[in-house]
């Protein structure tokens, strides 16, 4: 179990903005990983009438008339953002570990 004092020391060495950046990148990794999975599930669902709604308005998301290229574009952007958060998080953790050492 890590003591709270360890986190405080890490924050004082790395800076609280650095800690926030690391946490934000980890959250971004998790969010975009889930969005990639959800988008693939939506894209490959055989029953469009049973697709989950992607909007809070209650109207749902209609991709009627979308081509495969449109689905692929959305998926590409989601994967690129996932990769960006992954690489950013990795380098921030390397930087934080180096600074705190």
Secondary structure, DSSP 8 states (H G I E B T S, - for coil): ---HHHHHHHHHHH-HHHHHHHHHHHHHHHHHHHHHHHHHHHHH-S-GGG----STTSS----TT--HHHHHHHHHHHHHHHHHHHHHHHHHHHHHHHHH-
